[in-house]
Amino acid sequence: MPDYRLFFLTAENHIINHLEYLCGDDLDALDKARGLAINHSIEIWQAKRRVALVKRGDAPLDTGDSHSL
């Protein structure tokens, strides 16, 4: 499983904290960050690759199967 780092950012984009997670893929990491981005934006990195920036207040992804027939 890939190792992801989630960097918590101030409004001026300064890193104030980070967490490391083992996630199955980018979507898992993105969903985790969206669930944590309540008071701060979060930048997601996997090794040297920037995956995404989650803005403060972005809702978690809907990974449910609501569109199935």
Summary of the structure (lengths in Angstrom):
residues: 69
radius of gyration: 12.5
end to end distance: 31.2
largest distance: 45.1
contacts: 169
relative contact order: 0.25
helix: 16%
strand: 39%
